[in-house]
Amino acid sequence: MTDETCEWQGWREATERALYGPGGFYLRPEGPAGHFRTSVHASPLFAAAVARLLGETAEELGTDEVDLVDVGAGRGELLTGVLAATAGNGLTVRTYAVERAARPSGLDPRVEWTDRVPRDVRGLLFANEWLDNVPVDVAEADATGTARYVEVRADGAERLGGPVRGPDAEWLARWWPLREPGARAEIGWPRDEAWAAAVASLAAGRAVAVDYAHVRDARPTFGSLTGFRAGREVPPVPDGSRDLTSHVALDACGDLPAGLPVPELVTQREALRRLGVSGERPPLALASTDPAGYVRALASAGEAAELTARGGLGDFLWLTQRVPGAAR
């Protein structure tokens, strides 16, 4: 083994290097779509729903000029879909793709590509499957119940390190106590801070995080850290060959300082249905009066059903934080 392979690290440091370091997984030319399927890739209905959400946000702000920030933008697929869906609807949309990879060739020139969230945004900040890839450390309770850091090598081997202390221990005690030997948790405060900074970038509008997630009463006993490569779930090995992801404690992310409205946390199924995405089949009578229209409606219903399915994409959680502001 090389020296790098033999090096023991906490999961946060190892994940940062594996995903975003030289040759890291998220910097590869094929992008996330080359390895796994998100709601954005599942159907253009998702981008159309985000476009409707953007329109609602613009109406709340009393403006027809609105910003859309896509955090964790992949290769710009969502913004491309939203620009198509808003064409001709009277909105002037300024789009920002926040991503650490290089700008892909052929992307719509209206999309500003940046590696940091822009400031003073008036509109919608949308983060689809971003927070689950913000690196975090992992803790495990040892035989005596003491929470210890889990250390890992580049080949995926693990061992228990020192006791969890400081802000990490405080976060665990508040949000994810480890109550029995062998229990594991992902220490989520870096995601809390990332989300708080994203919300703070808004001068007015809405911030929405969509992700694999859990809340205090339903934390996974042994954590949720896993890997994905080429469309399959694989062991989490921090060697740059695969995605490394874990579900997000979104209730902790939503615990922002006083002064903002109470955030809303709902399933994707509920959020998309509010935005007009339904998996209901078209009436059979349409097959007689408009066969081609029936086939299109049937295909759309199938895509909507995937986006809202129980046990699948429909179980994602949407965290929505409104940031009030006066109209221009």
VOGU-3710 file (C-alpha; in Angstrom, 3 decimals, decimal comma):
1> mtdetcewqg> 0,000/0,000/0,000  1,098/3,596/-0,604  1,679/6,049/2,233  -1,562/7,811/1,283  -3,501/4,543/1,415  -2,103/3,792/4,869  -2,944/7,211/6,308  -5,732/7,262/8,892  -8,075/10,263/8,764  -11,441/11,337/10,062
11> wreateraly> -14,262/10,858/7,588  -14,705/14,585/7,057  -11,144/15,088/5,862  -11,143/11,869/3,840  -14,427/12,765/2,119  -13,245/16,274/1,264  -10,195/14,846/-0,481  -12,069/12,022/-2,210  -14,869/14,209/-3,578  -13,218/17,572/-4,165
21> gpggfylrpe> -9,448/17,076/-4,067  -7,245/16,560/-7,145  -8,954/13,956/-9,321  -11,904/13,930/-6,927  -15,191/12,303/-7,803  -17,172/15,530/-8,271  -14,522/17,110/-10,478  -14,695/14,382/-13,112  -15,917/15,339/-16,616  -18,946/13,017/-16,569
31> gpaghfrtsv> -20,407/14,740/-13,507  -22,903/13,226/-11,056  -25,290/12,203/-13,848  -22,708/9,685/-14,997  -23,129/7,736/-11,766  -26,565/8,262/-10,247  -30,018/9,572/-11,045  -31,462/12,545/-9,178  -34,926/14,078/-9,459  -33,488/16,558/-11,962
41> hasplfaaav> -32,450/13,725/-14,264  -35,606/11,675/-13,691  -37,998/14,054/-15,448  -38,318/17,591/-16,842  -41,369/17,822/-14,583  -38,984/18,559/-11,710  -37,473/21,615/-13,406  -40,967/22,759/-14,375  -42,022/22,527/-10,718  -38,980/24,576/-9,653
51> arllgetaee> -39,929/27,119/-12,325  -43,399/27,412/-10,787  -41,813/27,811/-7,352  -39,615/30,572/-8,787  -42,720/32,275/-10,148  -44,399/32,102/-6,743  -41,304/33,608/-5,157  -41,221/36,454/-7,676  -44,895/37,163/-7,001  -44,245/37,304/-3,255
61> lgtdevdlvd> -41,425/39,770/-3,893  -43,589/41,863/-6,211  -41,145/41,705/-9,101  -40,734/40,223/-12,567  -36,930/40,192/-12,247  -35,778/37,346/-10,035  -32,609/35,430/-9,152  -32,299/31,648/-9,183  -29,287/30,098/-7,462  -28,679/26,360/-7,891
71> vgagrgellt> -26,281/25,168/-5,181  -24,561/21,912/-6,109  -25,494/22,459/-9,731  -23,905/19,346/-11,240  -23,488/20,288/-14,877  -26,276/22,875/-14,958  -29,113/20,495/-15,820  -31,685/22,045/-13,463  -31,005/25,618/-14,542  -31,204/24,599/-18,190
81> gvlaatagng> -34,615/23,058/-17,541  -35,906/26,050/-15,570  -34,809/28,517/-18,260  -36,718/26,456/-20,818  -39,783/26,275/-18,582  -39,841/30,042/-17,923  -39,366/31,095/-21,557  -42,102/33,525/-22,551  -43,771/33,740/-19,127  -42,786/37,369/-18,478
91> ltvrtyaver> -40,089/36,660/-15,910  -36,527/37,903/-16,264  -34,438/35,223/-14,552  -30,800/35,676/-13,520  -29,298/32,233/-12,991  -26,277/31,196/-10,925  -24,769/27,704/-10,864  -22,743/27,086/-7,702  -20,377/24,178/-8,281  -16,756/23,304/-7,581
101> aarpsgldpr> -16,238/21,562/-10,930  -15,312/23,473/-14,071  -18,018/25,039/-16,226  -19,248/22,477/-18,763  -18,944/23,297/-22,444  -22,138/24,259/-24,223  -23,958/25,525/-21,142  -26,444/28,346/-21,757  -24,444/31,603/-21,591  -27,148/33,125/-19,380
111> vewtdrvprd> -25,966/30,868/-16,548  -23,264/32,428/-14,377  -20,902/29,688/-13,159  -19,309/30,212/-9,750  -17,719/28,214/-6,942  -19,405/30,231/-4,179  -22,943/31,312/-3,349  -23,589/34,885/-4,578  -24,599/37,530/-2,040  -27,716/39,732/-1,823
121> vrgllfanew> -29,847/37,343/-3,834  -33,484/38,309/-4,380  -35,329/35,212/-5,441  -34,953/31,468/-4,992  -31,932/29,565/-3,732  -32,408/25,857/-4,513  -30,086/23,115/-3,251  -30,985/19,681/-4,586  -28,853/16,879/-3,101  -26,143/19,315/-2,006
131> ldnvpvdvae> -26,038/19,010/1,774  -25,587/15,225/1,721  -22,228/15,829/0,041  -20,987/18,399/2,552  -18,289/16,316/4,308  -18,860/15,411/7,950  -17,127/13,309/10,561  -18,566/10,002/11,763  -18,843/8,923/15,403  -19,414/5,476/16,900
141> adatgtaryv> -20,132/4,457/20,480  -17,519/2,038/21,797  -18,152/-0,901/24,124  -18,477/1,443/27,106  -20,867/3,798/25,280  -18,252/6,519/24,721  -18,659/8,301/21,387  -15,423/8,074/19,417  -14,401/9,379/16,016  -14,358/6,810/13,232
151> evradgaerl> -11,088/6,982/11,295  -10,709/5,616/7,776  -7,988/4,814/5,234  -8,232/5,382/1,487  -8,948/1,651/1,023  -12,065/1,929/3,237  -10,681/0,222/6,352  -11,936/1,806/9,581  -10,895/2,031/13,224  -12,091/3,942/16,279
161> ggpvrgpdae> -10,109/7,013/17,226  -10,249/9,378/20,174  -13,340/10,471/22,093  -15,599/13,037/20,439  -15,154/16,424/22,095  -15,983/20,113/21,779  -18,597/21,332/19,283  -18,834/17,823/17,796  -19,847/16,378/21,165  -22,265/19,232/21,791
171> wlarwwplre> -23,955/18,660/18,421  -24,302/14,926/19,068  -25,762/15,504/22,524  -28,388/17,856/21,134  -29,274/16,301/17,815  -28,120/12,680/17,652  -27,204/11,029/20,985  -25,547/7,617/20,657  -27,399/5,446/23,155  -25,841/1,994/22,729
181> pgaraeigwp> -22,467/0,416/21,826  -21,982/0,202/18,075  -24,442/3,005/17,285  -23,121/5,491/14,719  -23,914/9,035/13,678  -22,781/11,580/11,139  -21,830/14,802/12,987  -23,899/17,305/11,059  -22,880/20,779/12,202  -20,812/21,513/9,036
191> rdeawaaava> -24,034/21,069/7,073  -25,900/23,309/9,506  -23,290/26,011/8,966  -23,305/25,559/5,181  -27,080/25,920/5,104  -27,070/28,941/7,418  -24,548/30,648/5,119  -26,685/29,861/2,070  -29,788/31,328/3,717  -27,795/34,394/4,766
201> slaagravav> -26,963/35,052/1,101  -30,610/35,929/0,459  -31,664/39,558/0,644  -35,230/38,328/0,167  -36,993/35,246/-1,137  -36,856/31,548/-0,353  -34,136/28,992/0,266  -35,021/25,346/-0,358  -32,890/22,301/0,466  -33,982/18,946/-0,989
211> dyahvrdarp> -32,227/15,826/0,215  -32,119/12,362/1,647  -32,872/13,264/5,233  -34,078/12,278/8,679  -35,342/14,010/11,822  -34,659/13,553/15,511  -37,289/10,869/16,134  -36,109/8,725/13,214  -32,320/8,792/13,120  -30,738/5,666/11,596
221> tfgsltgfra> -29,176/3,626/14,420  -25,981/2,872/12,526  -25,773/6,046/10,453  -26,292/6,223/6,713  -22,855/6,703/5,152  -22,635/4,906/1,818  -21,169/5,134/-1,678  -22,542/5,263/-5,233  -20,793/4,479/-8,488  -22,114/3,786/-11,986
231> grevppvpdg> -25,706/3,647/-10,806  -25,140/1,200/-7,943  -24,783/1,521/-4,204  -21,281/0,470/-3,172  -19,252/0,496/0,061  -18,049/3,969/1,132  -14,370/3,962/0,177  -12,707/7,426/0,106  -10,453/6,803/-2,887  -12,084/9,232/-5,362
241> srdltshval> -13,744/6,474/-7,387  -17,285/6,971/-6,051  -19,743/9,338/-4,467  -19,721/9,454/-0,672  -23,015/10,479/0,853  -25,033/10,309/4,049  -28,547/11,438/4,869  -28,964/14,923/6,315  -30,334/15,863/9,737  -32,485/18,558/8,140
251> dacgdlpagl> -34,244/19,484/11,358  -30,862/20,554/12,732  -30,121/22,548/9,558  -33,446/24,325/9,948  -32,640/25,497/13,473  -31,512/28,963/12,418  -31,098/32,059/14,607  -34,228/33,900/15,723  -35,606/36,579/13,423  -36,590/34,417/10,470
261> pvpelvtqre> -39,965/32,756/9,907  -40,267/29,169/11,111  -39,028/26,895/8,305  -41,230/24,270/6,700  -40,200/20,625/6,372  -42,319/18,404/4,097  -41,786/15,386/1,875  -41,037/15,811/-1,803  -44,313/14,055/-2,483  -46,219/16,854/-0,732
271> alrrlgvsge> -44,050/19,663/-2,102  -44,391/18,554/-5,725  -48,109/17,972/-5,471  -48,517/21,550/-4,296  -46,622/22,574/-7,433  -48,920/20,594/-9,720  -46,922/17,379/-10,127  -49,267/14,424/-9,741  -48,881/10,769/-10,595  -52,561/10,359/-11,415
281> rpplalastd> -53,270/8,567/-14,693  -55,169/10,499/-17,381  -58,834/9,569/-17,929  -59,215/6,563/-20,200  -61,743/8,460/-22,316  -58,884/10,653/-23,546  -57,479/7,626/-25,377  -60,488/7,704/-27,711  -60,691/11,450/-28,290  -56,956/12,233/-28,378
291> pagyvralas> -54,791/9,093/-28,551  -51,515/10,977/-28,918  -52,415/13,281/-26,035  -53,318/10,277/-23,919  -49,912/8,675/-24,536  -48,134/11,906/-23,609  -50,243/12,325/-20,473  -49,620/8,712/-19,512  -45,864/9,143/-19,864  -46,004/12,330/-17,804
301> ageaaeltar> -47,990/10,565/-15,098  -45,356/7,834/-14,961  -42,581/10,388/-14,509  -44,584/12,199/-11,836  -45,183/8,903/-10,044  -41,403/8,300/-9,891  -40,775/11,772/-8,481  -43,411/11,318/-5,755  -43,080/7,581/-5,035  -43,137/6,326/-1,457
311> gglgdflwlt> -39,918/4,506/-0,650  -38,148/6,484/-3,371  -37,760/10,087/-4,490  -41,062/11,065/-2,922  -39,605/10,446/0,539  -36,937/13,123/0,126  -37,475/16,059/2,482  -37,824/19,690/1,390  -36,665/22,313/3,912  -38,011/25,749/2,980
321> qrvpgaar> -36,835/28,925/4,656  -38,519/32,206/3,734  -36,528/35,420/4,006  -38,867/38,428/4,034  -37,938/41,547/2,085  -39,621/44,604/0,655  -40,445/44,769/-3,036  -38,219/46,982/-5,181
//
